[in-house]
Amino acid sequence: MLKESLVSIEQCAKEDILRILENARKFEENPNRCLLKGKVAATLFFEPSTRTRLSFETAVNRLDGRIIGFSDAATTSSSKGETLKDTILMVSNYADIIIMRHHLEGAARYASEVTDIPIINAGDGANQHPTQTLLDMYSIQKTQGTLENLTITMVGDLKYGRTVHSLLVGMSHFNPKFYFIAPDEQKMPDEQKRFCSLHNIEYQETSVFSEEIINQSDILYMTRIQRERFTDLVEYERVKNIYILHNRMLENSRPNLRVLHPLPRVKEIAYDVDDNPKAYYIQQARNGLFTREAIICDVLGIEVQ
């Protein structure tokens, strides 16, 4: 077990990933267990969230734990100038585990260094989103029957998209092939491409969202262009609707293809895709509950039977 903070998917070895996914499967079979009885979880969301926060809070509730925290930093003492360190130390007096989302890259790792209780990173800026990665990998494993030797096409905001950065690292243990599709302004950063080269991961990048690439894919991972990450709104307006997946584009895709999206979507997946059996993003969000139950137990050293 991790028995420590989860701040980056990079700290998870292959066996850690497979153990957490197997425990997620057990929680899907039976999500209601009294494994957190007497435990208090603090959810500190300095940045807006719907699915991540609600799935974590549902996970704690289904495990019979208690929840404290906030979903709007404006209602906390940080709005008065309290430092992140003081907030973390204060909350550590009350909770057994802290689940935190923050707009600053590295905030979760910093929090883990100033407290003795486990920190789970629920997203830090454009950096990492390890719990999203694990639920994505659970979704991939469920739909493909394996994590090995898959072709994954990532579309949209690959520059600021912390979900695609984390997924690339998580899948690196399983011999993937990637297509990176993004406008020049949102291309996959050099750091991630160097990671691929270092780990002998095959990838191709293009700015063209073509059915030819879709038809070679096992997983089509769509992302939204994130307005909140832009300092130049003119640049955002230029690229915000550049890629839109329509149902007709899936007509000749592989039978096993599944469309994933970390959500929320804006316009990058047309509503006519929703009824296609290859659309999996709603089930993907549901898988977050089971995966996050498994992650909470793992960092607390609780065995799942």
C-alpha positions in Angstrom: 0.0 0.0 0.0 1.1 3.6 -0.5 0.4 4.5 3.2 1.5 8.0 2.3 0.3 11.1 0.4 -0.7 10.7 -3.3 0.6 13.8 -5.0 1.7 12.5 -8.3 1.0 9.5 -10.5 4.8 9.2 -10.8 5.1 7.8 -7.3 2.9 4.8 -8.3 4.8 1.8 -9.5 3.0 -0.6 -11.8 2.0 -2.9 -8.9 0.6 0.1 -7.1 -1.6 0.9 -10.0 -2.8 -2.6 -10.5 -3.6 -3.0 -6.8 -5.6 0.2 -6.7 -7.5 -0.8 -9.8 -8.3 -4.3 -8.4 -9.6 -2.7 -5.2 -11.7 -0.3 -7.3 -13.2 -3.4 -8.9 -14.0 -4.7 -5.4 -15.7 -1.4 -4.5 -17.7 -1.5 -7.6 -19.1 -4.9 -6.5 -19.8 -3.5 -3.0 -19.3 0.3 -2.5 -20.8 0.5 1.0 -18.3 -0.6 3.6 -17.6 0.6 7.1 -13.8 1.0 6.5 -13.6 4.7 7.6 -15.7 4.5 10.7 -14.2 7.0 13.2 -12.2 8.7 10.5 -12.5 12.4 9.3 -11.6 13.5 5.8 -11.1 17.2 5.0 -11.9 18.2 1.4 -10.1 21.5 0.7 -11.1 22.8 -2.8 -9.3 26.1 -3.5 -10.4 25.7 -7.1 -13.9 24.9 -8.5 -14.9 21.2 -8.9 -18.0 19.2 -9.3 -17.2 15.5 -10.1 -14.0 15.3 -8.2 -15.3 16.8 -5.0 -18.6 15.0 -5.1 -17.1 11.7 -5.9 -14.6 12.0 -3.1 -17.3 13.1 -0.6 -19.5 10.2 -1.7 -16.6 7.8 -1.4 -16.0 8.9 2.3 -19.8 8.7 3.0 -20.0 5.2 1.5 -17.1 4.1 3.6 -18.8 5.4 6.8 -16.4 8.3 7.4 -17.1 12.0 8.2 -16.3 15.0 6.0 -15.2 18.5 6.8 -13.9 21.2 4.4 -14.9 23.8 1.9 -15.6 24.1 -1.8 -15.0 27.9 -2.1 -11.7 29.4 -0.9 -13.4 32.8 -0.6 -15.3 31.5 2.4 -12.1 30.6 4.3 -9.3 32.4 6.1 -7.2 32.2 3.0 -9.3 35.1 1.7 -7.9 37.1 4.7 -4.3 36.3 3.8 -3.8 33.0 5.7 -1.0 31.0 4.1 -1.5 27.5 2.6 0.9 26.2 5.3 -1.2 27.6 8.1 -4.4 26.3 6.5 -2.9 22.8 6.2 -1.5 22.8 9.7 -4.8 24.0 11.1 -6.9 21.4 9.3 -4.5 18.7 10.2 -5.6 19.2 13.8 -9.1 18.0 12.9 -8.7 15.4 10.1 -7.1 12.0 9.4 -6.7 12.8 5.6 -6.8 15.9 3.4 -8.1 15.8 -0.1 -7.0 19.1 -1.8 -7.4 20.9 -5.1 -5.4 24.0 -5.7 -4.7 26.3 -8.6 -0.9 26.4 -8.0 1.3 23.7 -9.4 3.1 21.9 -6.6 0.7 22.9 -3.9 -0.2 19.3 -3.0 3.4 18.3 -2.7 4.1 21.3 -0.5 1.1 20.4 1.7 2.4 16.9 2.1 5.8 18.3 3.3 4.3 20.4 6.1 1.9 17.8 7.7 2.1 14.3 8.9 -1.4 13.2 7.7 -1.9 11.9 4.1 -2.6 14.4 1.3 -4.5 13.3 -1.8 -3.9 15.6 -4.8 -7.2 16.3 -6.4 -5.6 18.5 -9.0 -2.9 21.2 -8.8 -2.9 23.8 -11.6 -1.8 22.4 -14.9 0.5 19.9 -13.2 -1.0 16.6 -12.0 -4.4 14.9 -11.4 -3.4 11.4 -10.2 -6.8 10.3 -9.0 -8.3 11.2 -12.4 -5.6 9.2 -14.0 -6.4 6.1 -11.9 -10.1 6.3 -12.7 -9.2 6.8 -16.3 -7.1 3.7 -16.2 -9.8 1.8 -14.5 -12.2 2.8 -17.2 -9.7 1.8 -19.9 -9.1 -1.6 -18.2 -12.8 -2.2 -17.9 -13.6 -1.4 -21.5 -10.6 -2.9 -23.2 -10.0 -5.9 -20.9 -6.4 -4.9 -20.6 -4.1 -1.9 -20.2 -1.4 -3.4 -22.4 -0.5 -2.3 -26.0 -3.3 0.2 -26.5 -3.4 3.1 -28.9 -4.6 6.2 -27.2 -5.5 9.4 -29.0 -5.5 12.6 -26.9 -7.4 15.6 -28.3 -7.6 19.3 -27.3 -5.7 21.1 -24.6 -2.6 19.1 -24.3 -0.5 22.0 -23.0 -2.4 22.8 -19.8 -4.4 19.6 -19.5 -3.2 18.0 -16.3 -5.3 14.9 -16.9 -3.5 14.0 -20.2 -0.1 14.7 -18.6 -0.9 12.3 -15.7 -2.5 9.7 -18.0 0.6 9.6 -20.1 2.8 8.8 -17.1 0.3 6.2 -15.7 0.0 4.3 -19.0 3.8 4.3 -19.5 4.0 1.0 -17.7 1.8 -0.7 -20.3 3.5 -0.2 -23.7 1.0 2.3 -25.1 1.1 4.2 -28.4 -0.2 7.8 -28.4 -1.5 10.3 -31.0 -1.4 13.9 -29.7 -3.9 16.2 -31.5 -3.8 19.8 -30.6 -3.5 23.3 -32.1 0.0 24.7 -32.1 -0.9 26.9 -29.1 -2.0 23.8 -27.0 0.6 21.2 -28.1 1.9 18.6 -25.7 4.8 20.2 -23.8 8.4 19.2 -24.6 8.7 17.8 -21.0 6.0 15.2 -21.7 7.4 14.3 -25.1 10.9 13.8 -23.6 9.3 11.5 -21.1 7.9 9.4 -24.0 11.3 9.3 -25.7 13.0 8.3 -22.4 10.5 5.4 -21.9 10.5 4.3 -25.5 6.8 5.3 -25.9 5.8 5.7 -29.6 3.9 8.9 -30.3 2.8 11.1 -33.2 1.5 14.6 -33.0 -0.6 16.6 -35.4 -3.0 19.5 -35.5 -5.5 17.6 -37.7 -8.4 15.8 -36.0 -9.0 13.1 -38.7 -11.2 10.0 -38.9 -8.1 8.2 -40.1 -6.5 8.6 -36.6 -9.8 7.9 -34.8 -10.1 4.6 -36.7 -6.7 3.5 -35.5 -7.5 4.2 -31.8 -8.6 2.1 -28.9 -9.2 5.1 -26.7 -10.2 8.5 -27.8 -9.5 10.9 -25.0 -11.2 14.3 -25.6 -10.5 17.4 -23.5 -11.9 20.9 -23.4 -9.9 24.0 -24.1 -9.6 25.4 -20.6 -10.5 29.1 -20.5 -9.2 29.4 -16.9 -5.7 28.5 -18.0 -5.4 31.3 -20.5 -3.8 34.7 -19.8 -4.6 35.8 -23.4 -8.3 35.6 -24.1 -7.8 36.4 -27.8 -5.8 33.2 -28.0 -8.6 31.3 -26.2 -11.2 32.6 -28.6 -9.1 31.5 -31.5 -8.9 27.8 -30.4 -11.9 27.2 -28.1 -14.0 25.3 -30.7 -11.3 24.0 -32.9 -12.1 20.3 -32.4 -15.6 18.9 -32.2 -16.3 15.1 -32.2 -19.5 14.3 -34.0 -21.2 10.9 -34.1 -20.6 10.4 -37.8 -16.9 10.5 -37.2 -17.1 7.2 -35.3 -18.8 5.2 -38.0 -15.7 3.3 -39.1 -13.9 3.2 -35.7 -12.9 0.0 -34.0 -15.6 -2.0 -32.2 -13.7 -1.7 -28.9 -13.1 2.1 -29.2 -14.4 4.1 -26.2 -14.6 7.9 -26.0 -13.4 9.3 -22.7 -13.5 12.8 -21.3 -12.5 14.1 -17.8 -15.4 16.5 -18.0 -16.9 19.1 -17.9 -17.3 19.3 -21.7 -18.2 22.5 -23.5 -18.7 21.9 -27.2 -15.9 19.4 -28.0 -18.2 16.4 -27.9 -21.5 16.9 -29.8 -24.6 15.7 -28.1 -25.3 13.2 -30.9 -22.4 11.2 -29.6 -24.1 10.5 -26.2 -26.3 7.7 -27.5 -23.4 5.9 -29.2 -22.4 2.8 -27.2 -18.8 3.9 -27.7 -19.4 7.0 -25.6 -18.1 6.2 -22.1 -17.6 9.5 -20.4 -20.6 9.3 -18.1 -19.7 5.8 -16.9 -16.1 7.1 -16.6 -17.2 9.7 -14.1 -19.1 7.0 -12.1 -15.9 4.9 -12.0 -14.4 7.8 -10.0 -16.4 6.8 -7.0 -14.9 3.3 -6.8 -11.4 4.3 -7.7 -11.4 7.1 -5.1 -12.6 4.7 -2.4 -9.7 2.5 -3.3 -7.2 5.4 -3.2 -8.4 6.7 0.2 -8.0 3.2 1.7 -4.6 2.8 0.1 -3.1 6.0 1.5 -4.5 5.2 4.9 -3.2 1.6 4.9 -6.6 0.0 5.1 -6.8 -3.4 3.5 -9.7 -4.1 1.1 -11.1 -7.6 1.2 
